[in-house]
Amino acid sequence: EKELDTMDKRREWLMKKDKRIVFYYTPFHGSWLNHVEYRFGILNAKCLHESFNSPGQIYNSINGFVDLWNDVLAKPTKWKYTG
């Protein structure tokens, strides 16, 4: 359709209230992935280093760590891209 021929028009159309799809655009550069990789490394070291007998145990371990992180360990990040 002609009215959706540019990215801006598609974005505007998709963000209307009657749409059920929400897009979150990530930066074009990949430096934000370093932060994600860092967090997954902490998650792995703190709660995935033991054996589990069921998916429920893994779920509980991860959720327990996420709760601890959110309640105690999380600090605000001042993000700045310098690329």
Secondary structure by P-SEA (a helix, b strand, c coil): ccccccaaaaaaaaacccccbbbbbcccccaaaaaaaaaaaaaaacccccccccaaaaaaaaaaaaaaaacccbbbbbccccc
